[in-house]
């Protein structure tokens, strides 16, 4: 029977169990079956899907599967960080893209400006319609390494790979996020100053970050992207 996976915070796990949710040890997720009464699970269903690999493949603002960064392959970045909730060390993961990666440059037409000019008209539905046309976007090869973060969409092959090697990396509300393996607390991709957590600030910090080559095409939708990672050459590359 098909499962519906739930987004249950750690502190609400007992409530989910009392309502009839079951625990998937492999996926580390609570779930219900499709034939169960869903009325008691509404608050945990908003970002759920029928399987973990389908979790959250929808871009914000109604743009379904909008990819804005891609590469022929990627490095899985991994290190450890102190959980903000339980203060224990937990593994965290991210993606480093090679210099051959491409990102999308949006080419806005004049009539879709900010609405501040004389006789200018801004229609948000028009913007969404326009973004779904091929003419709106141009792929640009950047020539430097990049680290996408605040990711709202990952292609299905990437999701399947992450479920196998990093099950604590999962969709929480609108974004793919690291979660603590001890308390399942969410670990933000960025610091309070909006610096990406996985981007090392020194060569010493970089030495504690491992890069594992993954020969899968990378397709993602990211709200943020850091390019030209300063200490990427000091990261430890593991065999594939």
C-alpha positions in Angstrom: 0.0 0.0 0.0 1.3 3.5 -0.9 2.7 5.7 1.9 2.3 9.4 2.5 5.3 10.8 4.4 4.9 13.5 7.0 6.9 16.4 8.2 6.8 15.8 11.9 9.0 17.9 14.2 10.8 15.9 16.9 8.8 17.5 19.7 5.5 16.3 18.0 6.5 12.7 17.4 4.4 11.4 20.3 1.3 13.2 18.9 1.9 11.8 15.5 2.2 8.3 16.9 -1.0 8.7 18.9 -2.9 9.8 15.7 -1.8 6.5 14.0 1.4 7.5 12.2 4.1 4.9 11.7 7.9 5.3 11.7 10.0 4.3 8.7 13.5 3.4 10.1 15.2 3.5 6.8 13.9 6.8 5.6 13.7 8.1 9.2 10.3 9.6 8.5 6.8 9.3 10.0 4.2 8.2 7.5 0.6 7.1 7.0 -1.1 5.0 4.4 -3.2 6.5 1.6 -6.4 4.9 2.9 -6.1 6.4 6.4 -8.2 9.3 7.6 -6.0 12.3 7.0 -8.0 14.8 9.1 -5.7 14.4 12.1 -2.5 14.9 10.1 -3.2 18.2 8.3 -0.5 20.2 10.0 2.2 17.6 8.9 0.9 17.0 5.4 1.6 20.4 3.8 5.0 19.4 2.4 4.6 15.7 2.3 4.4 13.3 -0.7 3.8 9.7 -1.4 7.5 8.8 -1.2 10.7 10.4 0.2 12.1 10.7 -3.4 9.2 12.8 -4.5 9.5 15.1 -1.5 9.2 18.8 -2.3 10.0 18.9 -6.1 8.1 22.1 -6.6 9.7 25.5 -6.9 8.5 28.5 -5.0 6.0 31.0 -6.4 4.2 28.3 -8.4 7.1 27.5 -10.7 7.0 23.7 -10.9 10.4 22.0 -11.2 12.2 25.3 -12.1 15.9 24.4 -12.5 18.3 27.4 -12.3 21.7 25.6 -11.8 23.0 22.5 -13.4 26.2 20.5 -14.0 27.3 17.2 -15.6 28.5 15.9 -12.2 29.0 17.3 -8.7 30.8 16.8 -5.4 28.9 15.9 -2.2 30.4 18.0 0.5 30.2 16.7 4.1 31.4 17.9 7.5 30.1 18.2 11.0 28.4 21.0 12.8 27.0 21.6 16.3 23.2 21.3 16.4 21.5 24.5 17.5 18.9 22.6 19.5 20.7 19.7 21.3 24.3 21.0 21.0 25.5 17.7 19.8 27.8 17.3 16.7 25.9 16.1 13.6 26.9 15.5 10.0 25.8 18.1 7.4 25.9 17.9 3.7 25.8 20.1 0.6 26.9 20.3 -3.0 30.0 21.7 -4.7 29.7 22.2 -8.4 32.8 22.0 -10.7 33.9 24.8 -12.9 31.9 23.4 -15.8 28.6 24.1 -14.1 26.0 26.5 -15.6 23.5 28.8 -13.9 20.5 30.6 -15.4 20.5 34.3 -16.0 17.0 35.8 -16.2 16.5 38.2 -19.0 13.7 40.5 -17.8 11.8 42.4 -20.5 11.2 46.1 -19.9 7.4 45.7 -19.3 8.1 43.4 -16.4 10.2 45.9 -14.4 9.5 47.1 -10.9 6.5 49.2 -11.8 8.2 52.4 -10.9 8.6 53.9 -14.4 6.1 56.1 -16.3 3.1 54.1 -17.5 4.9 50.9 -16.4 2.7 47.9 -15.5 3.7 45.1 -13.2 1.6 42.0 -13.2 2.8 39.1 -11.0 0.9 36.5 -12.9 2.4 37.8 -16.1 5.9 37.4 -14.6 5.1 33.8 -13.7 3.8 33.1 -17.2 6.9 34.7 -18.7 9.3 32.8 -16.5 7.9 29.5 -17.9 8.9 30.4 -21.4 12.2 29.4 -22.9 13.0 33.0 -24.1 13.1 34.2 -20.5 16.2 32.3 -19.5 19.8 32.0 -20.6 22.3 29.4 -19.4 25.7 30.9 -18.5 28.8 28.8 -18.0 30.6 30.5 -15.0 34.1 29.0 -15.0 34.5 28.8 -11.2 33.3 26.4 -8.5 30.0 27.0 -6.9 28.0 26.0 -3.8 24.2 26.3 -4.2 22.2 26.6 -0.9 18.7 27.4 0.2 17.7 24.8 -2.3 14.0 24.4 -3.1 14.2 21.8 -5.9 16.4 18.7 -6.5 16.0 16.4 -9.4 14.7 12.9 -8.6 18.1 11.1 -9.2 19.8 13.5 -6.7 17.0 13.0 -4.2 17.4 9.2 -4.5 21.2 9.5 -4.0 20.8 11.6 -0.9 18.3 9.2 0.6 20.9 6.5 0.4 24.0 8.4 1.6 22.6 11.3 3.7 19.1 10.5 5.0 19.3 13.4 7.4 19.2 15.8 4.5 15.5 16.2 3.7 12.8 18.6 2.7 11.6 20.8 5.5 8.7 23.1 4.5 10.0 24.8 1.3 13.7 24.0 1.5 16.0 21.0 1.5 17.8 21.1 4.8 20.2 19.2 7.0 18.6 17.9 10.2 20.3 16.7 13.3 20.7 12.9 13.6 20.1 13.1 17.3 17.1 15.4 17.7 16.0 16.0 14.1 16.4 19.8 14.6 16.7 21.7 11.4 20.2 23.2 10.6 19.9 26.2 8.4 22.1 26.4 5.2 23.2 29.9 6.2 24.4 31.8 9.2 22.6 34.8 10.6 24.7 37.0 8.4 23.6 34.9 5.4 26.9 33.2 4.9 26.6 29.6 3.6 27.3 27.2 6.4 29.3 24.8 4.2 31.5 27.5 2.7 34.8 27.4 4.7 36.2 30.7 6.0 39.7 29.4 6.4 42.0 26.7 5.0 41.8 24.9 8.4 38.0 24.7 8.2 38.3 23.6 4.6 40.5 20.7 5.6 37.6 19.3 7.7 35.2 19.3 4.7 35.2 16.2 2.5 34.3 16.1 -1.1 33.0 12.9 -2.7 32.7 12.9 -6.5 29.3 11.8 -7.7 28.9 11.0 -11.4 25.2 12.1 -11.6 24.0 15.1 -13.5 23.1 17.9 -11.1 19.9 19.8 -11.6 18.5 22.0 -8.8 16.6 25.2 -8.1 18.5 27.3 -5.5 17.7 30.7 -3.9 21.3 31.3 -3.2 24.6 30.5 -4.8 28.2 31.2 -3.7 30.8 31.1 -6.4 34.6 31.1 -6.4 34.9 29.2 -3.2 38.2 30.5 -1.7 39.5 27.4 0.0 38.0 24.7 -2.1 41.4 23.4 -3.1 42.0 22.5 0.6 39.0 20.3 0.9 39.7 16.6 1.1 38.6 14.7 -2.0 37.4 11.2 -1.2 37.4 8.4 -3.8 34.0 8.0 -5.6 
